[in-house]
Amino acid sequence: MTVYTLKGVGIGLPDWLVGTAIEDKIRAGDYESKESDAALKRLRKGWTVLELGAGLGFVSSVCASVVGAENVISVEANPRMLDPVRANLERNGFGDVTLLHGAVVGDDHTGETVTFRAGKLFWGGSIVAEGKHHDDMVEVPALPMSHLLAIYEPKFVMMDIEGAEAQLFERPWPRCVKHVVMEIHPSRYESNRVLRKMVDCMSKSGLTYDPVMSNGRTLGFMRVARGRG
């Protein structure tokens, strides 16, 4: 295993990812740089963070370094990534991060599992549309977004789930959420109306565009107190 250091975080790269585009990004210092920068700009000690899409555990570790490992809940759908994530969290002293295995789904999902395509590189993993078939499909636990928000009551939500975010904006989010950072994947949406639905949902939830955390396809939202008069 090769270990790199980014922003003071040790990232162990499994042998099967050595020589890939992921290693290139890590070596260049570009791996999840926008998401981690956004987190460092807004996070405060003691906040509860819900991260959707753990990857290699880098952003989880960055968040834990600010809020405390016991306040971070990280979700990862790809079963192949669970051991590397746990190893990286332990490597950085953040073993108390809560790591959940499953794919986040909207409230219209009725089953206890969902079909997930792992992909050769973990950032290409995605929920499989009904009727599609791939050789690398696996069944993973389905984790309804509304349940995660209700159970953990996060102040900060970090999201990079390769297009599955399109299903999570059917109803307003609870007021406990103060900040949201999400990487959008327009090429995986049915139409541009999906992005509008997501932004409208944030607005209905009392969250507005945050230019400080936004950068390209990484969008930030923040809760703004209502003015008087």
PyRosetta script that sets phi, psi and omega in degrees:
from pyrosetta import init, pose_from_sequence

init()
pose = pose_from_sequence("MTVYTLKGVGIGLPDWLVGTAIEDKIRAGDYESKESDAALKRLRKGWTVLELGAGLGFVSSVCASVVGAENVISVEANPRMLDPVRANLERNGFGDVTLLHGAVVGDDHTGETVTFRAGKLFWGGSIVAEGKHHDDMVEVPALPMSHLLAIYEPKFVMMDIEGAEAQLFERPWPRCVKHVVMEIHPSRYESNRVLRKMVDCMSKSGLTYDPVMSNGRTLGFMRVARGRG")
pose.set_psi(1, 133.5)
pose.set_omega(1, 176.7)
pose.set_phi(2, -95.1)
pose.set_psi(2, 135.4)
pose.set_omega(2, -178.9)
pose.set_phi(3, -115.9)
pose.set_psi(3, 127.1)
pose.set_omega(3, 175.5)
pose.set_phi(4, -114.5)
pose.set_psi(4, 163.5)
pose.set_omega(4, 177.4)
pose.set_phi(5, -124.6)
pose.set_psi(5, 124.0)
pose.set_omega(5, 176.1)
pose.set_phi(6, -129.3)
pose.set_psi(6, 127.2)
pose.set_omega(6, 178.5)
pose.set_phi(7, 51.5)
pose.set_psi(7, 36.9)
pose.set_omega(7, 178.5)
pose.set_phi(8, 79.7)
pose.set_psi(8, 4.6)
pose.set_omega(8, -178.8)
pose.set_phi(9, -106.8)
pose.set_psi(9, 128.3)
pose.set_omega(9, 176.5)
pose.set_phi(10, -81.6)
pose.set_psi(10, 127.0)
pose.set_omega(10, -179.3)
pose.set_phi(11, -117.0)
pose.set_psi(11, 108.7)
pose.set_omega(11, 175.1)
pose.set_phi(12, -83.0)
pose.set_psi(12, 124.8)
pose.set_omega(12, -177.7)
pose.set_phi(13, -103.2)
pose.set_psi(13, 117.4)
pose.set_omega(13, 178.7)
pose.set_phi(14, -57.9)
pose.set_psi(14, 152.0)
pose.set_omega(14, -177.5)
pose.set_phi(15, -56.8)
pose.set_psi(15, -33.3)
pose.set_omega(15, -176.7)
pose.set_phi(16, -74.0)
pose.set_psi(16, -6.7)
pose.set_omega(16, 176.3)
pose.set_phi(17, -107.4)
pose.set_psi(17, -4.1)
pose.set_omega(17, 177.8)
pose.set_phi(18, -68.3)
pose.set_psi(18, 134.7)
pose.set_omega(18, 180.0)
pose.set_phi(19, 85.1)
pose.set_psi(19, 7.7)
pose.set_omega(19, 179.9)
pose.set_phi(20, -100.6)
pose.set_psi(20, 176.6)
pose.set_omega(20, 178.0)
pose.set_phi(21, -63.6)
pose.set_psi(21, -26.1)
pose.set_omega(21, 178.0)
pose.set_phi(22, -65.9)
pose.set_psi(22, -44.8)
pose.set_omega(22, 177.8)
pose.set_phi(23, -63.5)
pose.set_psi(23, -37.9)
pose.set_omega(23, 178.7)
pose.set_phi(24, -58.7)
pose.set_psi(24, -43.3)
pose.set_omega(24, -179.5)
pose.set_phi(25, -67.0)
pose.set_psi(25, -40.3)
pose.set_omega(25, 178.9)
pose.set_phi(26, -63.7)
pose.set_psi(26, -46.1)
pose.set_omega(26, -179.1)
pose.set_phi(27, -63.2)
pose.set_psi(27, -32.1)
pose.set_omega(27, 179.8)
pose.set_phi(28, -82.9)
pose.set_psi(28, -7.8)
pose.set_omega(28, -178.5)
pose.set_phi(29, 79.6)
pose.set_psi(29, 14.3)
pose.set_omega(29, -177.1)
pose.set_phi(30, -99.2)
pose.set_psi(30, -3.2)
pose.set_omega(30, -175.1)
pose.set_phi(31, -68.2)
pose.set_psi(31, 116.7)
pose.set_omega(31, 178.5)
pose.set_phi(32, 48.2)
pose.set_psi(32, 36.2)
pose.set_omega(32, -177.1)
pose.set_phi(33, -70.1)
pose.set_psi(33, -39.1)
pose.set_omega(33, -178.5)
pose.set_phi(34, -66.8)
pose.set_psi(34, -43.1)
pose.set_omega(34, -179.5)
pose.set_phi(35, -65.4)
pose.set_psi(35, -44.4)
pose.set_omega(35, -179.1)
pose.set_phi(36, -67.6)
pose.set_psi(36, -38.3)
pose.set_omega(36, 176.3)
pose.set_phi(37, -61.5)
pose.set_psi(37, -43.7)
pose.set_omega(37, -179.7)
pose.set_phi(38, -61.3)
pose.set_psi(38, -43.0)
pose.set_omega(38, -180.0)
pose.set_phi(39, -61.8)
pose.set_psi(39, -44.7)
pose.set_omega(39, -177.9)
pose.set_phi(40, -66.1)
pose.set_psi(40, -24.7)
pose.set_omega(40, -179.2)
pose.set_phi(41, -77.2)
pose.set_psi(41, -26.6)
pose.set_omega(41, -171.6)
pose.set_phi(42, -119.5)
pose.set_psi(42, -24.9)
pose.set_omega(42, -174.4)
pose.set_phi(43, -66.0)
pose.set_psi(43, 149.4)
pose.set_omega(43, 176.2)
pose.set_phi(44, -132.1)
pose.set_psi(44, 151.6)
pose.set_omega(44, -178.1)
pose.set_phi(45, -54.4)
pose.set_psi(45, 133.8)
pose.set_omega(45, 175.7)
pose.set_phi(46, 88.5)
pose.set_psi(46, -7.9)
pose.set_omega(46, 178.1)
pose.set_phi(47, -69.7)
pose.set_psi(47, 151.4)
pose.set_omega(47, 174.1)
pose.set_phi(48, -92.0)
pose.set_psi(48, 128.9)
pose.set_omega(48, -177.7)
pose.set_phi(49, -115.5)
pose.set_psi(49, 130.7)
pose.set_omega(49, 172.1)
pose.set_phi(50, -111.1)
pose.set_psi(50, 115.6)
pose.set_omega(50, 179.6)
pose.set_phi(51, -108.0)
pose.set_psi(51, 127.1)
pose.set_omega(51, 178.1)
pose.set_phi(52, -107.8)
pose.set_psi(52, 110.5)
pose.set_omega(52, -175.8)
pose.set_phi(53, 100.2)
pose.set_psi(53, 85.7)
pose.set_omega(53, -172.8)
pose.set_phi(54, -76.8)
pose.set_psi(54, -27.1)
pose.set_omega(54, -177.7)
pose.set_phi(55, 61.7)
pose.set_psi(55, -118.2)
pose.set_omega(55, 178.5)
pose.set_phi(56, -100.9)
pose.set_psi(56, 4.9)
pose.set_omega(56, -179.6)
pose.set_phi(57, 86.0)
pose.set_psi(57, 11.0)
pose.set_omega(57, -178.5)
pose.set_phi(58, -69.4)
pose.set_psi(58, -53.8)
pose.set_omega(58, -178.6)
pose.set_phi(59, -65.2)
pose.set_psi(59, -36.6)
pose.set_omega(59, 175.8)
pose.set_phi(60, -55.5)
pose.set_psi(60, -44.1)
pose.set_omega(60, -178.6)
pose.set_phi(61, -68.4)
pose.set_psi(61, -40.3)
pose.set_omega(61, 177.6)
pose.set_phi(62, -60.9)
pose.set_psi(62, -45.5)
pose.set_omega(62, 178.8)
pose.set_phi(63, -63.4)
pose.set_psi(63, -44.2)
pose.set_omega(63, -178.8)
pose.set_phi(64, -62.3)
pose.set_psi(64, -31.3)
pose.set_omega(64, -179.9)
pose.set_phi(65, -65.8)
pose.set_psi(65, -21.4)
pose.set_omega(65, -179.6)
pose.set_phi(66, -99.1)
pose.set_psi(66, -50.2)
pose.set_omega(66, -171.6)
pose.set_phi(67, -94.5)
pose.set_psi(67, -15.0)
pose.set_omega(67, -174.3)
pose.set_phi(68, 99.7)
pose.set_psi(68, 135.2)
pose.set_omega(68, -174.9)
pose.set_phi(69, -58.9)
pose.set_psi(69, -34.5)
pose.set_omega(69, -177.9)
pose.set_phi(70, -67.5)
pose.set_psi(70, -11.4)
pose.set_omega(70, -178.5)
pose.set_phi(71, -103.7)
pose.set_psi(71, 7.7)
pose.set_omega(71, -178.6)
pose.set_phi(72, -111.3)
pose.set_psi(72, 129.0)
pose.set_omega(72, 173.3)
pose.set_phi(73, -117.7)
pose.set_psi(73, 121.0)
pose.set_omega(73, -176.8)
pose.set_phi(74, -120.2)
pose.set_psi(74, 135.3)
pose.set_omega(74, -177.1)
pose.set_phi(75, -113.4)
pose.set_psi(75, 131.8)
pose.set_omega(75, 177.5)
pose.set_phi(76, -136.6)
pose.set_psi(76, 128.0)
pose.set_omega(76, -177.4)
pose.set_phi(77, -86.1)
pose.set_psi(77, -34.5)
pose.set_omega(77, -173.9)
pose.set_phi(78, -74.9)
pose.set_psi(78, 112.6)
pose.set_omega(78, -178.0)
pose.set_phi(79, -62.4)
pose.set_psi(79, -24.9)
pose.set_omega(79, -179.3)
pose.set_phi(80, -70.9)
pose.set_psi(80, -20.1)
pose.set_omega(80, -177.1)
pose.set_phi(81, -92.3)
pose.set_psi(81, -9.4)
pose.set_omega(81, -173.7)
pose.set_phi(82, -62.5)
pose.set_psi(82, -47.1)
pose.set_omega(82, 179.9)
pose.set_phi(83, -64.1)
pose.set_psi(83, -44.5)
pose.set_omega(83, 176.2)
pose.set_phi(84, -60.8)
pose.set_psi(84, -37.4)
pose.set_omega(84, 178.4)
pose.set_phi(85, -64.5)
pose.set_psi(85, -49.2)
pose.set_omega(85, -179.6)
pose.set_phi(86, -59.1)
pose.set_psi(86, -42.5)
pose.set_omega(86, -179.4)
pose.set_phi(87, -62.7)
pose.set_psi(87, -41.0)
pose.set_omega(87, -179.7)
pose.set_phi(88, -70.6)
pose.set_psi(88, -37.1)
pose.set_omega(88, 176.4)
pose.set_phi(89, -63.2)
pose.set_psi(89, -44.9)
pose.set_omega(89, 178.1)
pose.set_phi(90, -63.8)
pose.set_psi(90, -40.5)
pose.set_omega(90, -178.8)
pose.set_phi(91, -58.0)
pose.set_psi(91, -33.7)
pose.set_omega(91, -176.2)
pose.set_phi(92, -99.6)
pose.set_psi(92, 7.3)
pose.set_omega(92, 177.5)
pose.set_phi(93, 81.3)
pose.set_psi(93, 21.5)
pose.set_omega(93, -176.9)
pose.set_phi(94, -117.3)
pose.set_psi(94, 39.6)
pose.set_omega(94, -178.9)
pose.set_phi(95, -64.6)
pose.set_psi(95, -15.7)
pose.set_omega(95, -180.0)
pose.set_phi(96, -82.8)
pose.set_psi(96, -1.4)
pose.set_omega(96, 173.1)
pose.set_phi(97, -61.5)
pose.set_psi(97, 136.4)
pose.set_omega(97, 176.7)
pose.set_phi(98, -83.4)
pose.set_psi(98, 116.3)
pose.set_omega(98, -179.9)
pose.set_phi(99, -107.5)
pose.set_psi(99, 119.0)
pose.set_omega(99, -179.5)
pose.set_phi(100, -107.8)
pose.set_psi(100, 137.7)
pose.set_omega(100, 176.6)
pose.set_phi(101, -99.6)
pose.set_psi(101, 123.6)
pose.set_omega(101, 177.5)
pose.set_phi(102, 159.2)
pose.set_psi(102, 169.2)
pose.set_omega(102, 177.6)
pose.set_phi(103, -106.6)
pose.set_psi(103, 132.2)
pose.set_omega(103, -179.8)
pose.set_phi(104, -75.7)
pose.set_psi(104, 132.1)
pose.set_omega(104, -177.1)
pose.set_phi(105, -129.9)
pose.set_psi(105, 162.8)
pose.set_omega(105, 175.3)
pose.set_phi(106, -78.9)
pose.set_psi(106, 171.9)
pose.set_omega(106, -175.5)
pose.set_phi(107, -70.9)
pose.set_psi(107, -13.2)
pose.set_omega(107, 179.2)
pose.set_phi(108, -82.4)
pose.set_psi(108, -5.8)
pose.set_omega(108, 177.7)
pose.set_phi(109, -77.7)
pose.set_psi(109, 128.5)
pose.set_omega(109, -172.9)
pose.set_phi(110, -103.8)
pose.set_psi(110, -20.2)
pose.set_omega(110, -176.5)
pose.set_phi(111, -85.4)
pose.set_psi(111, 165.7)
pose.set_omega(111, 177.8)
pose.set_phi(112, -84.2)
pose.set_psi(112, -13.9)
pose.set_omega(112, 177.6)
pose.set_phi(113, -129.4)
pose.set_psi(113, 170.7)
pose.set_omega(113, 176.8)
pose.set_phi(114, -142.8)
pose.set_psi(114, 147.3)
pose.set_omega(114, 179.5)
pose.set_phi(115, -82.6)
pose.set_psi(115, 126.0)
pose.set_omega(115, -174.6)
pose.set_phi(116, -124.8)
pose.set_psi(116, 137.9)
pose.set_omega(116, 175.9)
pose.set_phi(117, -101.7)
pose.set_psi(117, 116.1)
pose.set_omega(117, -175.2)
pose.set_phi(118, -69.3)
pose.set_psi(118, -42.7)
pose.set_omega(118, -178.7)
pose.set_phi(119, 78.8)
pose.set_psi(119, 158.5)
pose.set_omega(119, 179.9)
pose.set_phi(120, -68.4)
pose.set_psi(120, -36.1)
pose.set_omega(120, 175.3)
pose.set_phi(121, -114.2)
pose.set_psi(121, 135.4)
pose.set_omega(121, -170.8)
pose.set_phi(122, -60.7)
pose.set_psi(122, -27.0)
pose.set_omega(122, -178.5)
pose.set_phi(123, -75.9)
pose.set_psi(123, -4.6)
pose.set_omega(123, 174.7)
pose.set_phi(124, -96.8)
pose.set_psi(124, 0.2)
pose.set_omega(124, 179.9)
pose.set_phi(125, -66.2)
pose.set_psi(125, 148.7)
pose.set_omega(125, -178.2)
pose.set_phi(126, -163.5)
pose.set_psi(126, 158.2)
pose.set_omega(126, 172.8)
pose.set_phi(127, -69.3)
pose.set_psi(127, 138.1)
pose.set_omega(127, -176.3)
pose.set_phi(128, -88.9)
pose.set_psi(128, 128.4)
pose.set_omega(128, 178.0)
pose.set_phi(129, -66.1)
pose.set_psi(129, 148.5)
pose.set_omega(129, -179.1)
pose.set_phi(130, -59.0)
pose.set_psi(130, 134.6)
pose.set_omega(130, 179.7)
pose.set_phi(131, 91.4)
pose.set_psi(131, -9.2)
pose.set_omega(131, 179.2)
pose.set_phi(132, -93.0)
pose.set_psi(132, 154.5)
pose.set_omega(132, 178.3)
pose.set_phi(133, -139.3)
pose.set_psi(133, 138.0)
pose.set_omega(133, 176.1)
pose.set_phi(134, -141.3)
pose.set_psi(134, 154.1)
pose.set_omega(134, -177.7)
pose.set_phi(135, -68.8)
pose.set_psi(135, -23.6)
pose.set_omega(135, -175.0)
pose.set_phi(136, -102.8)
pose.set_psi(136, 30.4)
pose.set_omega(136, -180.0)
pose.set_phi(137, -82.1)
pose.set_psi(137, 142.3)
pose.set_omega(137, 174.6)
pose.set_phi(138, -139.7)
pose.set_psi(138, 155.4)
pose.set_omega(138, 174.3)
pose.set_phi(139, -92.8)
pose.set_psi(139, 128.7)
pose.set_omega(139, 179.4)
pose.set_phi(140, -128.5)
pose.set_psi(140, 159.1)
pose.set_omega(140, 178.5)
pose.set_phi(141, -58.8)
pose.set_psi(141, 141.1)
pose.set_omega(141, 175.1)
pose.set_phi(142, -93.3)
pose.set_psi(142, 126.1)
pose.set_omega(142, -177.9)
pose.set_phi(143, -116.5)
pose.set_psi(143, 101.2)
pose.set_omega(143, -180.0)
pose.set_phi(144, -61.6)
pose.set_psi(144, 133.4)
pose.set_omega(144, -177.9)
pose.set_phi(145, -59.0)
pose.set_psi(145, -41.4)
pose.set_omega(145, -177.8)
pose.set_phi(146, -62.1)
pose.set_psi(146, -34.5)
pose.set_omega(146, 178.3)
pose.set_phi(147, -68.2)
pose.set_psi(147, -43.0)
pose.set_omega(147, 179.7)
pose.set_phi(148, -61.9)
pose.set_psi(148, -43.1)
pose.set_omega(148, 179.8)
pose.set_phi(149, -65.6)
pose.set_psi(149, -38.0)
pose.set_omega(149, -178.6)
pose.set_phi(150, -72.4)
pose.set_psi(150, -39.8)
pose.set_omega(150, -176.2)
pose.set_phi(151, -73.3)
pose.set_psi(151, -45.4)
pose.set_omega(151, -171.8)
pose.set_phi(152, -99.0)
pose.set_psi(152, -17.7)
pose.set_omega(152, 178.8)
pose.set_phi(153, 45.3)
pose.set_psi(153, 58.3)
pose.set_omega(153, -176.9)
pose.set_phi(154, -72.0)
pose.set_psi(154, 147.6)
pose.set_omega(154, 170.7)
pose.set_phi(155, -87.3)
pose.set_psi(155, -26.2)
pose.set_omega(155, -174.2)
pose.set_phi(156, -130.7)
pose.set_psi(156, 126.6)
pose.set_omega(156, 177.7)
pose.set_phi(157, -117.8)
pose.set_psi(157, 125.8)
pose.set_omega(157, 177.7)
pose.set_phi(158, -113.4)
pose.set_psi(158, 128.8)
pose.set_omega(158, -170.8)
pose.set_phi(159, -138.5)
pose.set_psi(159, 123.6)
pose.set_omega(159, 172.1)
pose.set_phi(160, -147.7)
pose.set_psi(160, 88.6)
pose.set_omega(160, -171.6)
pose.set_phi(161, -127.8)
pose.set_psi(161, 32.1)
pose.set_omega(161, 165.4)
pose.set_phi(162, 54.0)
pose.set_psi(162, 43.0)
pose.set_omega(162, 174.8)
pose.set_phi(163, 103.2)
pose.set_psi(163, -21.0)
pose.set_omega(163, -179.8)
pose.set_phi(164, -66.3)
pose.set_psi(164, -14.7)
pose.set_omega(164, 178.3)
pose.set_phi(165, -61.6)
pose.set_psi(165, -22.3)
pose.set_omega(165, -177.5)
pose.set_phi(166, -59.1)
pose.set_psi(166, -23.2)
pose.set_omega(166, -176.0)
pose.set_phi(167, -92.5)
pose.set_psi(167, 1.2)
pose.set_omega(167, -169.2)
pose.set_phi(168, -105.2)
pose.set_psi(168, 13.5)
pose.set_omega(168, -173.5)
pose.set_phi(169, -127.8)
pose.set_psi(169, 38.7)
pose.set_omega(169, 179.8)
pose.set_phi(170, -83.3)
pose.set_psi(170, -22.8)
pose.set_omega(170, -178.8)
pose.set_phi(171, -143.6)
pose.set_psi(171, 157.5)
pose.set_omega(171, -178.3)
pose.set_phi(172, -59.3)
pose.set_psi(172, 147.5)
pose.set_omega(172, 177.2)
pose.set_phi(173, -84.9)
pose.set_psi(173, 157.3)
pose.set_omega(173, -177.8)
pose.set_phi(174, -70.0)
pose.set_psi(174, 161.4)
pose.set_omega(174, -175.3)
pose.set_phi(175, -71.9)
pose.set_psi(175, -13.2)
pose.set_omega(175, 177.3)
pose.set_phi(176, -62.7)
pose.set_psi(176, -27.2)
pose.set_omega(176, -178.0)
pose.set_phi(177, -77.4)
pose.set_psi(177, 119.3)
pose.set_omega(177, -178.7)
pose.set_phi(178, -103.8)
pose.set_psi(178, -28.4)
pose.set_omega(178, -178.2)
pose.set_phi(179, -142.6)
pose.set_psi(179, 142.6)
pose.set_omega(179, 176.7)
pose.set_phi(180, -133.7)
pose.set_psi(180, 134.4)
pose.set_omega(180, 172.1)
pose.set_phi(181, -125.5)
pose.set_psi(181, 124.9)
pose.set_omega(181, 178.6)
pose.set_phi(182, -141.2)
pose.set_psi(182, 140.1)
pose.set_omega(182, 171.4)
pose.set_phi(183, -89.2)
pose.set_psi(183, 125.4)
pose.set_omega(183, -179.1)
pose.set_phi(184, -93.4)
pose.set_psi(184, 155.6)
pose.set_omega(184, -177.2)
pose.set_phi(185, -134.3)
pose.set_psi(185, 70.3)
pose.set_omega(185, -174.6)
pose.set_phi(186, -54.7)
pose.set_psi(186, -31.3)
pose.set_omega(186, -178.4)
pose.set_phi(187, -66.6)
pose.set_psi(187, -16.7)
pose.set_omega(187, 180.0)
pose.set_phi(188, -99.8)
pose.set_psi(188, 0.2)
pose.set_omega(188, 179.9)
pose.set_phi(189, -89.9)
pose.set_psi(189, 152.3)
pose.set_omega(189, 180.0)
pose.set_phi(190, -64.8)
pose.set_psi(190, -35.8)
pose.set_omega(190, 179.9)
pose.set_phi(191, -161.2)
pose.set_psi(191, 173.3)
pose.set_omega(191, 177.7)
pose.set_phi(192, -66.5)
pose.set_psi(192, -16.9)
pose.set_omega(192, 179.2)
pose.set_phi(193, -65.9)
pose.set_psi(193, -23.7)
pose.set_omega(193, 178.4)
pose.set_phi(194, -63.7)
pose.set_psi(194, -45.8)
pose.set_omega(194, 179.2)
pose.set_phi(195, -63.1)
pose.set_psi(195, -39.4)
pose.set_omega(195, 177.3)
pose.set_phi(196, -63.0)
pose.set_psi(196, -40.4)
pose.set_omega(196, 178.7)
pose.set_phi(197, -61.2)
pose.set_psi(197, -40.7)
pose.set_omega(197, -179.9)
pose.set_phi(198, -64.3)
pose.set_psi(198, -46.5)
pose.set_omega(198, -179.7)
pose.set_phi(199, -66.2)
pose.set_psi(199, -41.3)
pose.set_omega(199, 178.5)
pose.set_phi(200, -62.1)
pose.set_psi(200, -39.0)
pose.set_omega(200, 179.0)
pose.set_phi(201, -63.5)
pose.set_psi(201, -41.7)
pose.set_omega(201, 177.1)
pose.set_phi(202, -60.9)
pose.set_psi(202, -41.1)
pose.set_omega(202, 179.2)
pose.set_phi(203, -63.9)
pose.set_psi(203, -43.7)
pose.set_omega(203, 178.0)
pose.set_phi(204, -65.1)
pose.set_psi(204, -23.4)
pose.set_omega(204, 179.1)
pose.set_phi(205, -85.5)
pose.set_psi(205, -0.1)
pose.set_omega(205, -178.9)
pose.set_phi(206, 84.3)
pose.set_psi(206, 17.9)
pose.set_omega(206, -178.6)
pose.set_phi(207, -112.6)
pose.set_psi(207, 130.9)
pose.set_omega(207, -177.5)
pose.set_phi(208, -117.9)
pose.set_psi(208, 161.4)
pose.set_omega(208, -178.8)
pose.set_phi(209, -54.9)
pose.set_psi(209, 132.9)
pose.set_omega(209, 180.0)
pose.set_phi(210, -113.9)
pose.set_psi(210, 104.3)
pose.set_omega(210, -178.0)
pose.set_phi(211, -67.1)
pose.set_psi(211, -22.5)
pose.set_omega(211, -178.8)
pose.set_phi(212, -67.6)
pose.set_psi(212, -39.0)
pose.set_omega(212, -177.6)
pose.set_phi(213, -94.4)
pose.set_psi(213, -10.2)
pose.set_omega(213, -175.7)
pose.set_phi(214, -87.5)
pose.set_psi(214, 142.2)
pose.set_omega(214, 178.9)
pose.set_phi(215, -162.2)
pose.set_psi(215, 106.5)
pose.set_omega(215, -179.3)
pose.set_phi(216, 63.1)
pose.set_psi(216, -124.7)
pose.set_omega(216, -179.4)
pose.set_phi(217, -81.4)
pose.set_psi(217, 0.9)
pose.set_omega(217, 174.3)
pose.set_phi(218, -95.0)
pose.set_psi(218, 112.8)
pose.set_omega(218, -176.8)
pose.set_phi(219, -106.0)
pose.set_psi(219, 136.1)
pose.set_omega(219, 176.5)
pose.set_phi(220, -113.9)
pose.set_psi(220, 143.8)
pose.set_omega(220, 176.8)
pose.set_phi(221, -132.8)
pose.set_psi(221, 147.9)
pose.set_omega(221, -178.9)
pose.set_phi(222, -139.5)
pose.set_psi(222, 151.6)
pose.set_omega(222, 177.1)
pose.set_phi(223, -85.3)
pose.set_psi(223, 130.3)
pose.set_omega(223, 179.8)
pose.set_phi(224, -116.4)
pose.set_psi(224, 130.6)
pose.set_omega(224, 179.5)
pose.set_phi(225, -63.2)
pose.set_psi(225, 140.6)
pose.set_omega(225, 179.9)
pose.set_phi(226, -70.1)
pose.set_psi(226, 135.0)
pose.set_omega(226, 179.4)
pose.set_phi(227, -77.0)
pose.set_psi(227, 160.5)
pose.set_omega(227, 178.6)
pose.set_phi(228, -93.7)
pose.set_psi(228, 153.4)
pose.set_omega(228, 177.8)
pose.set_phi(229, 73.7)
pose.dump_pdb("model.pdb")
